[in-house]
Structure formats: structure tokens, C-alpha cells
């Protein structure tokens, strides 16, 4: 199986795991299998109130992203440095994200779910990027144009199994 295909399959697995877990909690959820830009699932309660949800799945202990999604960053070509102009204005800051950490092959491992808002992801990603870039005086060691950014399980642990976030927006039937 190619790496690209396995990443797509991991994403699908994550979406269906979240749908199943929401179903156990009395909510209706359906996946769009990556065909909608801003969200992956629609979740509905018994009164048909709906909620879009973004799912991010990882087989490791981090999720990749790009800093420019969360921070207004420009590149100083002459100085080969990046310049931080503050946080970006993100669309849909209250969009619910479910970050899924898929269980490994060991029998005692279980899938883990971290439920938070898009604005929480922005805070985490901006903090991580700024901390890493500050150590390098805002000049990336290998490629000064790279905007590679990561967030980690340790960043998300305060949001683990935060299914109550759905209850704030929807009422299970």
C-alpha cells in the first residue's frame, strides 16, 4: 500500500470511528469522505439540529499542518527569515475538530479522541510554531520558506474525550 493511499485510508477510518462513537452517544453522523473543504462530517440530534465537524486522523503522535493557516507569516527573501505578523483571522473559529489517534497494533492500545474548537487548534499551532521558530531566530535551518507546523498528542490531552462539546451544541435523542 502506498503512503498516500494509506493516509487517505487512515483519514476515512478516523471519520467512520467518530461517526460510530457519536452514534453510541445518540447522535446521527455521516461522513462526506473528504469531499467538502471545511468539514468532514455532519452530525444531527433528534430534533434535526445539525453541526459540521472536521476530523483529523494520525497514526503517530502528531498532526501536520501549515503555519500560514494559523499565523500571518511573510517571508523575508533577502534575509531568508520569516516574519510573524500575529494570528490569522480564521474562518469558522467555533468549528468542532475531532483529532483521532489511531491505535497501534498492540492489543492493549485503543483509539483516542480529542475534541476541541478550531480556535483551540489555532492557539496550539501558533504557540508551537512561535516557540520552535524563536529558537531559530525565525530562520528555518534547512528551508527558510518552509511553513511546516505540527501539533502533538501532549497538546491535545486536555481535550481528550471532550464529547460534552457536542452536548453544548446538540442534544442527544
N, C-alpha and C positions, 0 to 999 in steps of 0.2 A: 504494500500500500504506500503510495507516495505521501510525502509530508503534507502537501497541500490538501490532498483528499482526506487525510486523517484529521487535519484541523477542521475541515468542514464537517466531518462526521462527529467530531467532539462537540462542535457547536450545536449540531442537531440533537445529540444525546442530552446536552445541558438543557436545551429548550424543552424537550419532552420530559425530562426529570422534573423541571419546575412545573410544567403543566400537571403532571401526576401528583406532585406534592400539594399544589393548590386544590386539585380535585379532592384529595383526602381532607382538606380543610373546608370543604363545602362550597368551593368556588368553581366556576366553569372557566377553563382556559384553553385557548387554541393558539397554535404556532403558525407563523407565516413563513417559516423556514428561511429566514434571511432575505426575503423579498421586499421588505419595507425598510426604507433608510433609517428612520429614527427609533423603531421599536421592533421587537420580535414576537411578542405575544399580545393578545387581547384577553383580558380577564373580566368576567362578569359575575355579579352576585345574583341572588334570586329575584331581585326587583329589576334586573336587566341594566343596572348601572355598570358602565364599563370603564376600564382602565388600561392604557397601553403600558407595556413593560419591556425593558431592554434586558437581555440575558447575555452575560459574558462568561465563557467557559474556559477553564485552564486544566491542563493535565499536570502542571508543575505548581510552583508556589508563587507565581507572579502572572500578571496580565499585562500584555504590551499595549501601549497607546502612543500618541504623539503629543509632545508638549504644546504645540501650537493649537491644539484643540482646547486647552485649558488656560494657557497663558498667552498674552500678546507678546510674541518674541520676534525680533528682527535680527538679521544677520549683518554684521559689520564686515563686509568683504575685505576691506583694506587691513583691518586689524585682526581678521579671522576670529572674531568673537561674536557671541550672542548678546543681545541687549533685551533685558526684561522690562516691559512697559506695564506690568501689572496683570491682574487676572483678565481673561477674556470675558466678554458678555456671552454667556452660553444660552442656547435656546432650550426651552423646557427644563428649567432647573429642578422642578418637582417630579420629573420622570423617575419612576422607580426602576432601579437596577437590581438584578439578582446576579451576583457573581457566584458561579458554581465551580468548586474544586472537585474534579472527578477523583473518585477513589482509585488508588493504585491496585496492583494485582494481589496484594496481601489480603488474606481472608478477614483480618480484623479491621481493615480500613473501610470507611463509609464516605459517601459523597457529602460534601459540606456546602452550605448555602449562606451567603452573606447578602443581606437585603438593606439597601440604602438608597438615598436620592442622588440624582445626577450631580447636584451641587456638592454633596459629600465627596463624590469621586473627584470633582474639581479641586476641592480643598486638599485632598490626599495627594493627587498628582502634582499640583502646584508646589506643595510643600516638599515632596520627594525630589522634584526636578531642581528646585531652587537650592536645596541642601547639597545635591550632587554637583551642580554647576558652580556653586560658591567655592567648593573645594578645589575647583579647577580654574578659578578666576574667570568663569564664563567663557572659557575656551576649551572646547571638547578635544581630548587628546588625539584621537585618530581622524575624525572628520568634523571640522568646525561647523559644518552645515547640518549635521545630524540632530534631529529633534526626538530621538528615541527616548521614551519615558516608560516607566514601569510602576505598577502598584502591586503590593505584596499581601499575602495572607495575614501577616502581622499587622498591616494597616487596616485590614477589614475585620479583624477579630471582634472589635466592639459591636459589629453589626451582624454577628453570626446568629442565624435562626431568628432574625428580627421580623418574623411573619406578621407581627402586630401592625407593621406599617401598612399592610393590605387592609387590616381591620379598620384603620383610620379612614380609609377611602371607600371601602366596600363592607357590606355586612353579609357574612356567610348565611346561606339559607338553611 
